[in-house]
């Protein structure tokens, strides 16, 4: 995961001007918290090369809250769950913000 941190931070800096704090890493996701309290997950390919497209996954209203794990609980076919299971692996950076 350490080789993906630079790609994650560059993608996030473009989206979120507030300061970021990395909270954890799991299943090739980086879990970040903004200084304003919002949380997000960032997934990057194993071997990122060159500029990568950015995919932003926005969950539905039922996933609002402060538990980042609920992003994965939207069913087996939601993009974060598919990424976590290894069923899809786009050559892109995927950002999934958790809206409160």
Buried (B, 14 or more C-beta within 10 A) or exposed (E): EEEBBEBBBEBBEEEBEEEBEBEEBEEBBBBBBBEEEBBBBBBBBEEBEEEBEBBEBEBEEEBEEEEBEBBBBBEEEBBBBBBBEEEEEBEBBBBBBBBE
